Amino acid sequence: MDVAVIGINHNIAPIGIREKVSFSESKKVEATAILLESGIKEVLILSTCNRSEIYVASLDISNAINVVKDFYINFFGDRSVQGYIFDKKGNNALIHIYEVCCGFDSIVIGEDQILGQVKDALSTAIELKGSSKILNKLFREAITVSKKIKTETKLSENPLSISYIGVKRIKEEICDLSDKKVLLVGLGKMGVLALTHLREYEIGKIYVSNRNLLKSIEISEEIDNIEVVKYENLKNAINIVDIVICATSSPHIIIKQEDIGFNRKKPVYILDLALPRDVEEDVKNLENVLLYDVDSLKSESEENQRLRKTLMEKSRYTINESIVEFNKWKKSIGVDSVLESINNKCQNIKNDSLSYIYRKVSLNHRDKKIIEKMVESSMRKLLREAILNLKEIEEEEKLEGYVKVLQELFELK
């Protein structure tokens, strides 16, 4: 069984394309069921603001890749995404998975948020019966290696999430935030992270708004200098603040041109961290409005590019070592399974033979034990060389061929 990844991400697709193939939780349930029914053995969906990727394990990986490519077009009903779909299989797919977990494939190198998103994706896939033996093992190993690399490189000491860069960008534009008012819309993971970064600066006032009013109230009770705005009063709040940060999971636009006004007198800085986007794109054409979305935060400093190269080179050996071990484990699955079946068959033959001998010959307990050991030793000698030779085969196709022959010769299930 081989592994592949098929999808659309920030490396090749603009935000307008990525938001078309974003998976909500309900869509993950539906998509996983469809792909499993198509004959693919294992399926895991990772959907974030920067990527929509489907990881699969299959006996016929080339066919699985084609199935998933067609699925993207048919499921989302938009052929414009076709030119942005990438695929990787075998070791290339494994390397991609590790680099995603480590944050090396993120817009912001080494960001911590992606690891939590991968963990959530794995939990969801397990719950939906999509991820099983192969993908469970692979992603758990990749998560473990990611934690190890982050600890060794001290990357977590340098927070560089998208929300961090966005908040920092606005701070650099305005300079002094002490008399500014900020409206934060959405209190999911990204919103709470943005709030954490906002609190690093001296800000005049922070307003929070969330569809779940209770969550807004809980936040305001925990943190000083926060005022709750009811979701239905967003338009009024937008027109009294200097900064708007949106990070909801809404599938629809929540802020349109008319919500801000065409003749705004004072500047407003809008940071849209959501995907699909929360803010209508045409908002950027309004006077005194500066709009930043996920893609506008892609440009990184030379220092961050240097950090990417340094960290990836430092971590390459750790990643490759883990991939080698995973491949060995994956290769052994088929071998161990067929060897266990052969061993069970041998045990049945041994038991039948001893039972026949004991019926024909009267033996005491000691003699029976001696004969049992002799028979078992003889059977082990017969299989030992074949087992050792089988486990030493490096070429996967050749090994699979031998396993298939053994299954046919010994009539194994």
Secondary structure, DSSP 8 states (H G I E B T S, - for coil): -EEEEEEEETTT--HHHHGGG---HHHHHHHHHHHHHTT-SEEEEEE-SSEEEEEEEESSHHHHHHHHHHHHHHHHT-GGGGGG-EEEEHHHHHHHHHHHHHTTTSSSTT-SHHHHHHHHHHHHHHHTT---HHHHHHHHHHHHHHHHHHHHHTGGGS---HHHHHHHHHHHHH---TT-EEEEE--SHHHHHHHHHHTTS--SEEEEE-SSHHHHHHHHHHSTTEEE--GGGHHHHHTT-SEEEE----SS--B-HHHH-TT-SS-EEEEE--SS-SB-GGGGGSTTEEEE-TGGG----HHHHHHHHHHHHHHHHHHHHHHHHHHHHHHHHHHHHHHHHHHHHHHHHHHHHHHHHHHHS---HHHHHHHHHHHHHHHHHHHHHHHHHHHT---HHHHHHHHHHHHHHTT--
